[in-house]
Amino acid sequence: MTDLRGERLQIMLSPEELETIDDFRFRHRMPTRSAAVRELLKLGLAAMATDGGGLKSSNYGVFSRGESGHRHEGGDD
């Protein structure tokens, strides 16, 4: 049997982003964080237009962040 998931992707997450993934995982009774991340990627890719519109990668975070990169308590920039 061949391994269909031969590539490993390592990402860094803030505590808030990790908590959001864990909440999604448990709400949907998923067996692992990896399964939750794969499902979220699938949902996000299906919902997002293929054209990034010239946005930077920092525009795609889960939470609003200020100039310093830290989360604003109010949630909006």
PLY file of the C-alpha trace (Angstrom):
ply
format ascii 1.0
element vertex 77
property float x
property float y
property float z
element edge 76
property int vertex1
property int vertex2
end_header
0.00 0.00 0.00
1.43 3.41 -0.94
1.36 6.44 1.32
-1.04 8.95 -0.25
0.21 11.67 2.11
3.91 11.63 1.34
4.47 15.37 1.80
4.79 17.04 5.19
3.78 20.67 5.67
5.01 22.47 8.76
3.32 25.71 9.81
3.56 28.02 12.79
0.30 29.01 14.51
-0.58 31.48 17.20
-2.26 30.11 20.33
-5.55 31.61 19.11
-5.28 29.91 15.72
-4.48 26.57 17.31
-7.43 26.92 19.69
-9.70 27.68 16.73
-8.51 24.55 14.90
-9.00 22.43 18.03
-12.51 23.85 18.53
-13.37 22.99 14.91
-11.89 19.51 15.34
-13.87 18.67 18.46
-17.10 20.28 17.21
-16.93 18.06 14.12
-15.60 15.00 15.98
-12.46 14.72 13.87
-9.80 12.22 14.98
-6.73 14.47 14.64
-5.59 18.06 14.19
-4.25 17.05 10.80
-7.69 15.87 9.70
-9.18 19.16 10.89
-6.55 21.21 9.04
-7.10 19.21 5.83
-10.86 19.78 6.07
-10.41 23.50 6.76
-8.04 23.76 3.77
-10.57 21.99 1.57
-13.38 24.29 2.73
-11.26 27.41 2.36
-10.02 26.52 -1.10
-13.55 25.76 -2.24
-14.81 29.10 -0.92
-11.95 31.31 -2.09
-11.43 32.64 -5.57
-8.21 31.41 -7.16
-7.01 34.99 -7.70
-5.40 36.35 -4.54
-6.11 39.93 -5.60
-2.57 41.06 -4.77
-2.98 40.49 -1.04
-0.03 39.59 1.17
0.09 36.30 3.06
-0.43 38.25 6.31
-3.91 39.16 5.06
-4.93 35.52 5.35
-4.53 35.04 9.12
-7.35 33.76 11.25
-7.32 36.82 13.52
-6.82 40.52 12.88
-3.27 41.62 13.62
-1.75 45.04 14.13
1.46 46.42 12.66
3.52 44.57 15.28
1.96 41.27 14.22
0.10 40.86 17.49
-3.60 40.40 17.81
-5.68 43.48 18.53
-7.99 43.00 21.48
-10.81 44.70 19.58
-10.39 42.26 16.71
-10.34 44.94 13.98
-7.35 46.83 12.65
0 1
1 2
2 3
3 4
4 5
5 6
6 7
7 8
8 9
9 10
10 11
11 12
12 13
13 14
14 15
15 16
16 17
17 18
18 19
19 20
20 21
21 22
22 23
23 24
24 25
25 26
26 27
27 28
28 29
29 30
30 31
31 32
32 33
33 34
34 35
35 36
36 37
37 38
38 39
39 40
40 41
41 42
42 43
43 44
44 45
45 46
46 47
47 48
48 49
49 50
50 51
51 52
52 53
53 54
54 55
55 56
56 57
57 58
58 59
59 60
60 61
61 62
62 63
63 64
64 65
65 66
66 67
67 68
68 69
69 70
70 71
71 72
72 73
73 74
74 75
75 76
